[in-house]
Amino acid sequence: MGGFGSFECLAVQPDRFGAAIPSAGGLSPWHDLAKFKHVSVWGFHGDQDTTVIPQLTEAVFDRNKEVGGNMKFTTLGGVGHGANAFAFFYEGDGMDLNFSAAVSSDVCDPEEDVWKWLFSKKREKSDQ
């Protein structure tokens, strides 16, 4: 339950985390994403995933856009379930792979290297 667990933890404990990298997940619609819009999130999902359909992460991303959240979303073209194998080595869309990243708002960090991005984050309190 990696991607689902990551999103659930953010929804339940929004002030506990500085960043999250959910892969192949989703979030129940009753959770208020505004509660963790201050947390840096970088979601990954393979567009060929038949175990957890990519539309679930896309839905979280779309909800983040609605609240001005801080989420990046990378679609891994040609990848099935197991997006984490690519997420852990991600260094940008120019990796000669069919991957594409999008951001939910202008507050998103443009860093393309997932580890530089992750270790530059700090926990912040929400203003909710």
Secondary structure as GFF3:
##gff-version 3
##sequence-region A 1 128
A	DSSP	alpha_helix	2	12	.	.	.	ID=ss1
A	DSSP	beta_strand	19	20	.	.	.	ID=ss2
A	DSSP	three_ten_helix	33	36	.	.	.	ID=ss3
A	DSSP	beta_strand	40	46	.	.	.	ID=ss4
A	DSSP	alpha_helix	55	67	.	.	.	ID=ss5
A	DSSP	beta_strand	71	76	.	.	.	ID=ss6
A	DSSP	alpha_helix	84	87	.	.	.	ID=ss7
A	DSSP	beta_strand	99	103	.	.	.	ID=ss8
A	DSSP	alpha_helix	114	119	.	.	.	ID=ss9
###
